[in-house]
Every structure is written in structure tokens, then in C-alpha cells.
Amino acid sequence: MQKYYTRACNFYHNNTSIEKVKKKISLPVSGNKSLSFDTIEIITRTNKKKINISSIKNLQSKIKKKVLIDINNISKAKKIPKLKFDNLPIFMGVLNITPDSFSDGGKFNSKISARKQINKLIVDGAKIIDVGGESTRPGSKEIPKNEEWLRVNKVMSYLKSKNFFVSLDTRKSYVMKKASKYKLDLINDISGLSYDNETIDFLKKTKLPFVLHHIKGNTKTMQKNPSYNNVLLDIYDYFEDKLRLIRKSGIKHNNIILDPGIGFGKNMKHNITLINNISIFHSLGLPIMLGISRKRFIKDISGHNDSRERIGGTVSSSIFSMLQGVQVLRVHDVNEVNQAIKVFKKININ
């Protein structure tokens, strides 16, 4: 049986979008009238076709039913407790308390440097601080759960005093449980909740929001010739299957953010395909997060123009992602990306 997927495309922004939504020429993305679309791409494993939303009524009944469900998911407002989706994108500031993360390992290992970085990320415009105590760069090795917790614990009481939205970047339920005694608003598990059998039970009991992440393989193997039949549709199906399993486990809430895992078991072509078609994931009805900051694909594209921080590549891919309706951007250089997006929005007001 052929499966159909719906990707929103041909986006309008700001005042133009608001006017088109008012005239019912376009439909809002995630309830936001300042970002809308008037075209969809209907995709199968063998074919794809773009049509204007006015032509949906002419589709075969079975296809039309699926498309209308998808469009409702694309258009409805997204909600995560304690997060406001009125001014997008939301910046998730990266805080790696590790000696070996791929771009900032060792910079924030001490309690003083980590706390200083938290304050900087907040001032620069981060709405989420993502605390990680274990590197998950390609080829990285697992560390003991106690060691990971000792790293993370350097900032947990400080973050609680700040009354700030805290995300925990960990695969281990032990670290999640320890951190939840301080303050925890979001779990960001790069394994897609598959690493630790107790994670889903923890999430069920606490009802905490979480990021559903895609990774192919594990941190040791993920970049060893990753392959897909169709990277876009394979990951879409992965999310659908995972969400089905999560529902069966007893987690009924929709406080879930989807992250297709740029650089986690993907080569440059895979990453570009995902970013270029990122709006397909809106039809799953949940917010989208992208971690594109300083990633290897920027080096692969820019060649001799590569740099340590890769700010140019991070900024350009962040703006592109924002224009496709991505709600959350996980970045190291919050100030620079925030600056670029503020300027872009002002220039592109119409």
C-alpha cells in the first residue's frame, strides 16, 4: 500500500503572510499568521508533486483525507509548557561541561566558567539552556554515569536559582533522576530514548517534555558510511514508529520536540536533504528542533573557507531553517545567530 507524505512549501513571511492568511490565500504554520504557505508537495517513495492548497479539493478521496490531516497538523499551534512560541525561533544555548565535545570541549569544565557561560547565553537571548556532561561527537566513548552526573551537577543548583528553562542532554536515566531533584524542564536524549530501558518509564512518571531525536547507529559507529533508502522519508517513518511506541508505553502528552539529528549518522548529502526539506516534519504536528551549530556539513560545503566556530554557516542555515518554520535552534553562538536573525527580520519585514 502506497504511503503519502505532505510537505508545506512556498512560504510567506511577516506582513505579506498575515495579509494572505487574512484573505485565505495561504495557511499559517503552527498557528503563526506571520509564517504561512500556499503550496504542498505530496510525496511517495516513487513520486512527488506540488499543488496549490486550492487544488486539494480535487484530490482522490483517500489522498485528500491524508493531506487534510497533515495540513491540520501543520497549521495548529504548538505548545510546550513554560515555552512561548510567539517569537520564533527559540534559541537553545549549548552548555557542554565536557573535556572532549567537538567544538568547545574543556572550555566550561569548571564551576566558575560554566556559570559564567550560562549568564552569557541568557543575556544573548537563549530561552533554553541545554546542559550536557557527556560528549556525543562522532567516535566518542561512553563515560560512567557517576562521572557524567558530577559534571552536570556543577550547575544544577545554580540553574534552579536562576529559575530558567533547563534542558538536560543525556542518554542515562540515572542522570535524569538526579537532575530532576533540582530543576528540569526538558530531556534531550540523542539516542531517541533507546539507550536506557528505564528512560521511557522515567518520562512516563515525571510527564516531562522531551526531544525525540534521530540517530543511526551510535556515537562510535554513526558516521561509518551511513545509508538510507530515502533519508527524508526514512526518518519521517522513524518518528511515526517511535511516537506510536511512546503512546503504547503510556506517554499520552504532546510535549515532544522532533530533532532529525543533523550529523548523527548522516553524510553531507543526507544533512542537506534534511535541512532543505525540513518542513515535511511539520505534518507530524509537533515542534521541530535543529542542531546545526558548527556542524561538519558546514566544513564540507565551505571547503577552504571553513573556520573553527563556523558562524557564517551556522547563521545561513539557521535563517533558512527559520524561514521553513523550525521552532527551536540549538546553537553555541547565541549572540551572533540572534543578531543575524534580528537584522534579517527587520530588513525582510514585508
C-alpha positions as a Markdown table, in Angstrom:
| # | Residue | x | y | z |
|---|---|---|---|---|
| 1 | Met | 0.0 | 0.0 | 0.0 |
| 2 | Gln | 1.4 | 3.3 | -1.1 |
| 3 | Lys | 2.1 | 5.8 | 1.7 |
| 4 | Tyr | 1.7 | 9.6 | 1.2 |
| 5 | Tyr | 3.6 | 12.4 | 2.9 |
| 6 | Thr | 2.8 | 16.1 | 2.9 |
| 7 | Arg | 5.4 | 18.9 | 2.9 |
| 8 | Ala | 4.4 | 22.5 | 3.2 |
| 9 | Cys | 6.3 | 24.8 | 0.8 |
| 10 | Asn | 6.2 | 28.2 | -0.9 |
| 11 | Phe | 6.3 | 30.1 | 2.4 |
| 12 | Tyr | 5.3 | 33.8 | 3.0 |
| 13 | His | 6.6 | 35.8 | 5.9 |
| 14 | Asn | 5.7 | 38.8 | 8.1 |
| 15 | Asn | 3.2 | 41.3 | 6.7 |
| 16 | Thr | 2.8 | 39.5 | 3.4 |
| 17 | Ser | 1.9 | 36.3 | 5.2 |
| 18 | Ile | -0.6 | 38.0 | 7.5 |
| 19 | Glu | -2.4 | 39.6 | 4.6 |
| 20 | Lys | -2.5 | 36.3 | 2.6 |
| 21 | Val | -3.8 | 34.4 | 5.6 |
| 22 | Lys | -6.5 | 37.0 | 6.1 |
| 23 | Lys | -7.6 | 36.6 | 2.5 |
| 24 | Lys | -7.4 | 32.8 | 2.9 |
| 25 | Ile | -4.9 | 32.5 | 0.2 |
| 26 | Ser | -2.4 | 30.8 | 2.5 |
| 27 | Leu | -2.4 | 28.8 | 5.7 |
| 28 | Pro | -0.5 | 29.6 | 8.9 |
| 29 | Val | 2.3 | 27.3 | 10.1 |
| 30 | Ser | 1.9 | 26.3 | 13.8 |
| 31 | Gly | -0.8 | 28.9 | 14.3 |
| 32 | Asn | 1.6 | 31.7 | 13.4 |
| 33 | Lys | 0.0 | 34.1 | 10.8 |
| 34 | Ser | 3.3 | 35.7 | 10.1 |
| 35 | Leu | 4.5 | 32.5 | 8.5 |
| 36 | Ser | 2.3 | 30.7 | 6.1 |
| 37 | Phe | 2.2 | 28.5 | 3.0 |
| 38 | Asp | 0.1 | 28.2 | -0.1 |
| 39 | Thr | 1.6 | 25.1 | -1.7 |
| 40 | Ile | 2.1 | 21.5 | -0.6 |
| 41 | Glu | 4.3 | 18.8 | -2.0 |
| 42 | Ile | 2.6 | 15.4 | -2.0 |
| 43 | Ile | 5.4 | 12.8 | -1.7 |
| 44 | Thr | 5.5 | 9.0 | -2.1 |
| 45 | Arg | 8.5 | 6.6 | -2.3 |
| 46 | Thr | 8.4 | 6.8 | -6.1 |
| 47 | Asn | 6.9 | 10.2 | -6.9 |
| 48 | Lys | 6.3 | 13.8 | -5.7 |
| 49 | Lys | 4.0 | 16.5 | -6.9 |
| 50 | Lys | 3.4 | 20.2 | -5.9 |
| 51 | Ile | -0.1 | 21.6 | -5.8 |
| 52 | Asn | -1.7 | 24.8 | -4.6 |
| 53 | Ile | -3.8 | 24.4 | -1.5 |
| 54 | Ser | -6.8 | 25.5 | -3.5 |
| 55 | Ser | -6.5 | 22.3 | -5.5 |
| 56 | Ile | -6.7 | 19.9 | -2.5 |
| 57 | Lys | -10.4 | 19.5 | -3.1 |
| 58 | Asn | -9.7 | 17.9 | -6.4 |
| 59 | Leu | -7.6 | 15.1 | -5.0 |
| 60 | Gln | -8.7 | 11.5 | -4.8 |
| 61 | Ser | -10.7 | 11.0 | -1.6 |
| 62 | Lys | -8.1 | 8.7 | 0.1 |
| 63 | Ile | -5.2 | 11.1 | -0.6 |
| 64 | Lys | -7.3 | 14.1 | 0.3 |
| 65 | Lys | -8.2 | 12.7 | 3.7 |
| 66 | Lys | -4.5 | 12.1 | 4.5 |
| 67 | Val | -3.5 | 15.6 | 3.2 |
| 68 | Leu | -6.2 | 17.3 | 5.3 |
| 69 | Ile | -5.0 | 15.6 | 8.4 |
| 70 | Asp | -1.4 | 16.6 | 7.7 |
| 71 | Ile | -2.4 | 20.2 | 6.9 |
| 72 | Asn | -4.3 | 20.4 | 10.2 |
| 73 | Asn | -1.1 | 19.2 | 12.0 |
| 74 | Ile | 1.0 | 21.8 | 10.1 |
| 75 | Ser | -1.4 | 24.7 | 10.9 |
| 76 | Lys | -2.3 | 24.1 | 14.6 |
| 77 | Ala | -0.4 | 25.9 | 17.3 |
| 78 | Lys | 2.4 | 24.1 | 19.0 |
| 79 | Lys | 2.8 | 24.1 | 22.8 |
| 80 | Ile | 5.5 | 23.1 | 25.3 |
| 81 | Pro | 5.0 | 24.1 | 29.0 |
| 82 | Lys | 6.9 | 27.2 | 30.0 |
| 83 | Leu | 8.0 | 27.9 | 26.4 |
| 84 | Lys | 6.5 | 30.8 | 24.4 |
| 85 | Phe | 6.2 | 30.2 | 20.6 |
| 86 | Asp | 5.2 | 33.8 | 19.8 |
| 87 | Asn | 8.6 | 35.0 | 18.7 |
| 88 | Leu | 10.5 | 32.3 | 16.7 |
| 89 | Pro | 13.0 | 30.8 | 16.6 |
| 90 | Ile | 13.6 | 29.8 | 20.2 |
| 91 | Phe | 17.3 | 29.6 | 20.9 |
| 92 | Met | 18.6 | 26.6 | 22.9 |
| 93 | Gly | 22.0 | 27.6 | 24.2 |
| 94 | Val | 24.6 | 24.8 | 24.3 |
| 95 | Leu | 26.5 | 24.2 | 27.6 |
| 96 | Asn | 28.9 | 21.3 | 27.3 |
| 97 | Ile | 30.6 | 20.5 | 30.6 |
| 98 | Thr | 33.0 | 18.1 | 29.0 |
| 99 | Pro | 36.7 | 17.8 | 28.1 |
| 100 | Asp | 36.1 | 16.4 | 24.6 |
| 101 | Ser | 33.0 | 17.9 | 22.9 |
| 102 | Phe | 33.7 | 18.5 | 19.2 |
| 103 | Ser | 34.0 | 22.3 | 19.3 |
| 104 | Asp | 34.0 | 23.6 | 22.8 |
| 105 | Gly | 35.4 | 20.7 | 24.9 |
| 106 | Gly | 37.2 | 21.8 | 28.0 |
| 107 | Lys | 36.0 | 25.5 | 27.9 |
| 108 | Phe | 33.3 | 25.2 | 30.6 |
| 109 | Asn | 34.5 | 22.4 | 32.8 |
| 110 | Ser | 34.9 | 24.4 | 36.0 |
| 111 | Lys | 32.0 | 25.6 | 38.0 |
| 112 | Ile | 33.0 | 29.2 | 37.5 |
| 113 | Ser | 33.4 | 29.1 | 33.7 |
| 114 | Ala | 30.1 | 27.1 | 33.3 |
| 115 | Arg | 28.1 | 29.6 | 35.4 |
| 116 | Lys | 29.7 | 32.5 | 33.5 |
| 117 | Gln | 28.6 | 30.9 | 30.2 |
| 118 | Ile | 25.1 | 30.3 | 31.5 |
| 119 | Asn | 24.8 | 34.0 | 32.2 |
| 120 | Lys | 26.2 | 34.9 | 28.8 |
| 121 | Leu | 23.8 | 32.6 | 27.0 |
| 122 | Ile | 20.8 | 34.1 | 28.9 |
| 123 | Val | 21.9 | 37.7 | 28.1 |
| 124 | Asp | 22.5 | 36.8 | 24.5 |
| 125 | Gly | 18.9 | 35.6 | 24.1 |
| 126 | Ala | 18.8 | 31.9 | 24.8 |
| 127 | Lys | 15.4 | 30.7 | 26.2 |
| 128 | Ile | 16.7 | 27.2 | 27.0 |
| 129 | Ile | 20.0 | 26.1 | 28.5 |
| 130 | Asp | 20.9 | 22.6 | 27.3 |
| 131 | Val | 23.3 | 21.1 | 29.8 |
| 132 | Gly | 25.4 | 18.1 | 28.7 |
| 133 | Gly | 28.0 | 16.2 | 30.7 |
| 134 | Glu | 29.0 | 13.6 | 28.0 |
| 135 | Ser | 30.3 | 14.2 | 24.5 |
| 136 | Thr | 28.3 | 12.6 | 21.7 |
| 137 | Arg | 30.6 | 13.7 | 18.9 |
| 138 | Pro | 31.3 | 11.1 | 16.2 |
| 139 | Gly | 33.6 | 8.4 | 17.7 |
| 140 | Ser | 33.1 | 9.5 | 21.3 |
| 141 | Lys | 33.2 | 6.9 | 24.0 |
| 142 | Glu | 30.6 | 6.4 | 26.8 |
| 143 | Ile | 31.6 | 7.6 | 30.3 |
| 144 | Pro | 30.3 | 6.2 | 33.6 |
| 145 | Lys | 27.0 | 7.6 | 34.8 |
| 146 | Asn | 28.5 | 8.9 | 38.0 |
| 147 | Glu | 31.2 | 10.9 | 36.2 |
| 148 | Glu | 28.6 | 12.4 | 33.9 |
| 149 | Trp | 26.4 | 13.4 | 36.9 |
| 150 | Leu | 29.4 | 15.0 | 38.7 |
| 151 | Arg | 29.9 | 17.2 | 35.7 |
| 152 | Val | 26.3 | 18.2 | 35.3 |
| 153 | Asn | 25.8 | 18.8 | 39.0 |
| 154 | Lys | 28.2 | 21.7 | 38.9 |
| 155 | Val | 25.4 | 23.9 | 37.5 |
| 156 | Met | 22.1 | 22.4 | 38.6 |
| 157 | Ser | 21.6 | 24.3 | 41.8 |
| 158 | Tyr | 22.8 | 27.5 | 40.0 |
| 159 | Leu | 20.2 | 27.0 | 37.2 |
| 160 | Lys | 17.5 | 26.4 | 39.8 |
| 161 | Ser | 18.3 | 29.7 | 41.4 |
| 162 | Lys | 18.0 | 31.4 | 38.0 |
| 163 | Asn | 14.5 | 30.0 | 37.5 |
| 164 | Phe | 15.4 | 29.3 | 33.9 |
| 165 | Phe | 14.2 | 26.7 | 31.4 |
| 166 | Val | 16.6 | 23.8 | 31.7 |
| 167 | Ser | 17.2 | 21.0 | 29.2 |
| 168 | Leu | 19.3 | 18.0 | 30.1 |
| 169 | Asp | 21.4 | 16.5 | 27.2 |
| 170 | Thr | 21.8 | 12.9 | 28.4 |
| 171 | Arg | 21.1 | 9.3 | 27.5 |
| 172 | Lys | 21.1 | 8.0 | 31.0 |
| 173 | Ser | 18.0 | 7.7 | 33.3 |
| 174 | Tyr | 20.4 | 7.9 | 36.3 |
| 175 | Val | 21.5 | 11.4 | 35.4 |
| 176 | Met | 17.9 | 12.4 | 34.6 |
| 177 | Lys | 16.7 | 11.3 | 38.0 |
| 178 | Lys | 19.5 | 13.0 | 39.8 |
| 179 | Ala | 18.9 | 16.3 | 37.9 |
| 180 | Ser | 15.1 | 16.2 | 38.3 |
| 181 | Lys | 15.6 | 16.7 | 42.1 |
| 182 | Tyr | 16.9 | 20.2 | 41.3 |
| 183 | Lys | 15.1 | 21.6 | 38.2 |
| 184 | Leu | 14.4 | 20.0 | 34.9 |
| 185 | Asp | 12.1 | 21.2 | 32.1 |
| 186 | Leu | 13.1 | 19.1 | 29.1 |
| 187 | Ile | 15.0 | 15.9 | 28.4 |
| 188 | Asn | 17.2 | 15.9 | 25.3 |
| 189 | Asp | 18.3 | 12.3 | 24.7 |
| 190 | Ile | 20.2 | 11.9 | 21.4 |
| 191 | Ser | 19.6 | 8.1 | 21.4 |
| 192 | Gly | 15.9 | 8.6 | 20.6 |
| 193 | Leu | 15.0 | 7.1 | 24.1 |
| 194 | Ser | 16.7 | 3.8 | 23.0 |
| 195 | Tyr | 19.9 | 3.8 | 25.0 |
| 196 | Asp | 18.5 | 3.2 | 28.5 |
| 197 | Asn | 15.5 | 1.0 | 29.1 |
| 198 | Glu | 14.4 | 3.0 | 32.1 |
| 199 | Thr | 14.2 | 6.3 | 30.3 |
| 200 | Ile | 10.6 | 5.9 | 29.0 |
| 201 | Asp | 9.4 | 4.9 | 32.4 |
| 202 | Phe | 11.1 | 8.0 | 33.9 |
| 203 | Leu | 9.4 | 10.2 | 31.4 |
| 204 | Lys | 6.1 | 8.5 | 32.0 |
| 205 | Lys | 6.3 | 9.0 | 35.7 |
| 206 | Thr | 7.5 | 12.6 | 35.6 |
| 207 | Lys | 5.5 | 13.7 | 32.5 |
| 208 | Leu | 8.5 | 15.8 | 31.5 |
| 209 | Pro | 8.6 | 17.2 | 27.9 |
| 210 | Phe | 11.4 | 15.7 | 25.8 |
| 211 | Val | 13.2 | 15.8 | 22.5 |
| 212 | Leu | 12.7 | 12.8 | 20.2 |
| 213 | His | 16.0 | 12.6 | 18.4 |
| 214 | His | 17.0 | 10.5 | 15.4 |
| 215 | Ile | 20.4 | 8.8 | 15.3 |
| 216 | Lys | 21.6 | 6.0 | 13.0 |
| 217 | Gly | 23.8 | 3.6 | 15.0 |
| 218 | Asn | 25.6 | 5.0 | 18.0 |
| 219 | Thr | 28.3 | 7.6 | 18.6 |
| 220 | Lys | 31.0 | 5.2 | 17.8 |
| 221 | Thr | 29.5 | 3.9 | 14.5 |
| 222 | Met | 27.1 | 6.6 | 13.2 |
| 223 | Gln | 29.5 | 8.2 | 10.7 |
| 224 | Lys | 30.8 | 5.0 | 9.2 |
| 225 | Asn | 29.2 | 5.1 | 5.8 |
| 226 | Pro | 25.6 | 5.8 | 6.9 |
| 227 | Ser | 23.0 | 4.8 | 4.3 |
| 228 | Tyr | 19.2 | 5.2 | 3.8 |
| 229 | Asn | 16.7 | 4.2 | 1.2 |
| 230 | Asn | 15.3 | 7.7 | 1.4 |
| 231 | Val | 16.8 | 9.8 | 4.2 |
| 232 | Leu | 13.8 | 12.2 | 4.5 |
| 233 | Leu | 11.1 | 9.6 | 4.4 |
| 234 | Asp | 13.0 | 7.0 | 6.4 |
| 235 | Ile | 13.4 | 9.5 | 9.3 |
| 236 | Tyr | 9.7 | 10.6 | 9.0 |
| 237 | Asp | 8.7 | 6.9 | 9.3 |
| 238 | Tyr | 11.1 | 6.5 | 12.3 |
| 239 | Phe | 9.4 | 9.4 | 14.1 |
| 240 | Glu | 5.9 | 7.9 | 13.4 |
| 241 | Asp | 7.0 | 4.5 | 14.7 |
| 242 | Lys | 8.7 | 6.0 | 17.8 |
| 243 | Leu | 5.6 | 8.1 | 18.6 |
| 244 | Arg | 3.4 | 5.0 | 18.3 |
| 245 | Leu | 5.7 | 3.1 | 20.7 |
| 246 | Ile | 5.7 | 6.1 | 23.1 |
| 247 | Arg | 1.9 | 6.2 | 23.1 |
| 248 | Lys | 1.7 | 2.5 | 23.8 |
| 249 | Ser | 4.1 | 2.9 | 26.7 |
| 250 | Gly | 1.6 | 5.2 | 28.4 |
| 251 | Ile | 3.0 | 8.7 | 27.5 |
| 252 | Lys | -0.1 | 10.5 | 26.2 |
| 253 | His | 1.0 | 14.1 | 26.2 |
| 254 | Asn | 2.2 | 16.1 | 23.1 |
| 255 | Asn | 5.0 | 17.9 | 24.8 |
| 256 | Ile | 7.5 | 16.4 | 22.4 |
| 257 | Ile | 10.0 | 18.2 | 20.1 |
| 258 | Leu | 11.3 | 16.4 | 17.0 |
| 259 | Asp | 15.0 | 16.6 | 16.0 |
| 260 | Pro | 16.1 | 14.8 | 12.9 |
| 261 | Gly | 19.7 | 14.7 | 14.2 |
| 262 | Ile | 21.9 | 16.6 | 11.7 |
| 263 | Gly | 25.3 | 14.9 | 11.7 |
| 264 | Phe | 24.1 | 11.9 | 13.7 |
| 265 | Gly | 24.5 | 9.1 | 11.2 |
| 266 | Lys | 24.3 | 11.3 | 8.1 |
| 267 | Asn | 26.7 | 12.3 | 5.4 |
| 268 | Met | 26.7 | 15.8 | 3.8 |
| 269 | Lys | 24.1 | 14.8 | 1.2 |
| 270 | His | 21.8 | 13.5 | 3.9 |
| 271 | Asn | 22.2 | 16.6 | 6.0 |
| 272 | Ile | 21.5 | 18.9 | 3.1 |
| 273 | Thr | 18.4 | 16.9 | 2.0 |
| 274 | Leu | 17.0 | 17.1 | 5.6 |
| 275 | Ile | 17.6 | 20.8 | 6.0 |
| 276 | Asn | 16.3 | 21.6 | 2.5 |
| 277 | Asn | 13.1 | 19.6 | 3.2 |
| 278 | Ile | 12.7 | 20.2 | 6.9 |
| 279 | Ser | 9.2 | 21.4 | 6.6 |
| 280 | Ile | 7.9 | 17.9 | 6.0 |
| 281 | Phe | 8.1 | 17.2 | 9.7 |
| 282 | His | 5.5 | 19.9 | 10.5 |
| 283 | Ser | 2.9 | 17.4 | 9.3 |
| 284 | Leu | 3.7 | 15.2 | 12.4 |
| 285 | Gly | 2.1 | 18.0 | 14.5 |
| 286 | Leu | 5.0 | 18.7 | 16.8 |
| 287 | Pro | 7.6 | 21.4 | 17.1 |
| 288 | Ile | 10.9 | 20.9 | 15.2 |
| 289 | Met | 14.4 | 21.5 | 16.6 |
| 290 | Leu | 17.6 | 21.6 | 14.6 |
| 291 | Gly | 21.1 | 21.3 | 15.9 |
| 292 | Ile | 23.1 | 22.8 | 13.1 |
| 293 | Ser | 25.6 | 24.9 | 15.0 |
| 294 | Arg | 29.3 | 24.4 | 14.0 |
| 295 | Lys | 28.4 | 21.0 | 12.3 |
| 296 | Arg | 30.7 | 19.2 | 9.9 |
| 297 | Phe | 28.4 | 19.7 | 6.9 |
| 298 | Ile | 29.4 | 23.4 | 7.1 |
| 299 | Lys | 33.1 | 22.5 | 6.6 |
| 300 | Asp | 32.2 | 20.0 | 3.8 |
| 301 | Ile | 30.4 | 22.8 | 1.9 |
| 302 | Ser | 32.7 | 25.7 | 2.6 |
| 303 | Gly | 36.0 | 23.9 | 1.9 |
| 304 | His | 39.0 | 26.3 | 2.5 |
| 305 | Asn | 36.6 | 28.9 | 3.9 |
| 306 | Asp | 36.0 | 26.7 | 7.0 |
| 307 | Ser | 36.6 | 28.2 | 10.4 |
| 308 | Arg | 36.7 | 27.0 | 14.0 |
| 309 | Glu | 33.3 | 28.5 | 15.0 |
| 310 | Arg | 31.7 | 28.1 | 11.6 |
| 311 | Ile | 29.5 | 31.1 | 12.5 |
| 312 | Gly | 28.8 | 32.0 | 8.8 |
| 313 | Gly | 27.5 | 28.5 | 8.0 |
| 314 | Thr | 25.5 | 28.3 | 11.3 |
| 315 | Val | 23.9 | 31.7 | 10.6 |
| 316 | Ser | 22.9 | 30.9 | 7.0 |
| 317 | Ser | 21.5 | 27.5 | 7.8 |
| 318 | Ser | 19.7 | 29.0 | 10.9 |
| 319 | Ile | 18.0 | 31.7 | 8.8 |
| 320 | Phe | 17.0 | 29.1 | 6.1 |
| 321 | Ser | 15.5 | 26.8 | 8.9 |
| 322 | Met | 13.6 | 29.7 | 10.4 |
| 323 | Leu | 12.1 | 30.5 | 7.1 |
| 324 | Gln | 10.8 | 26.9 | 6.9 |
| 325 | Gly | 9.1 | 27.3 | 10.3 |
| 326 | Val | 11.7 | 25.5 | 12.5 |
| 327 | Gln | 10.8 | 26.5 | 16.1 |
| 328 | Val | 13.9 | 25.7 | 18.1 |
| 329 | Leu | 17.6 | 26.2 | 17.1 |
| 330 | Arg | 20.3 | 24.6 | 19.2 |
| 331 | Val | 23.3 | 26.8 | 18.9 |
| 332 | His | 26.6 | 27.6 | 20.6 |
| 333 | Asp | 26.9 | 31.2 | 19.5 |
| 334 | Val | 23.6 | 32.5 | 20.6 |
| 335 | Asn | 24.5 | 36.2 | 20.3 |
| 336 | Glu | 25.8 | 36.0 | 16.7 |
| 337 | Val | 22.9 | 34.0 | 15.4 |
| 338 | Asn | 20.3 | 36.1 | 17.3 |
| 339 | Gln | 21.9 | 39.2 | 15.9 |
| 340 | Ala | 21.8 | 37.9 | 12.3 |
| 341 | Ile | 18.1 | 36.8 | 12.6 |
| 342 | Lys | 17.1 | 40.2 | 14.2 |
| 343 | Val | 18.7 | 42.1 | 11.3 |
| 344 | Phe | 17.2 | 39.7 | 8.7 |
| 345 | Lys | 13.7 | 40.0 | 10.2 |
| 346 | Lys | 13.9 | 43.8 | 10.2 |
| 347 | Ile | 15.1 | 44.0 | 6.6 |
| 348 | Asn | 12.6 | 41.4 | 5.5 |
| 349 | Ile | 9.7 | 43.0 | 7.2 |
| 350 | Asn | 7.4 | 42.7 | 4.2 |
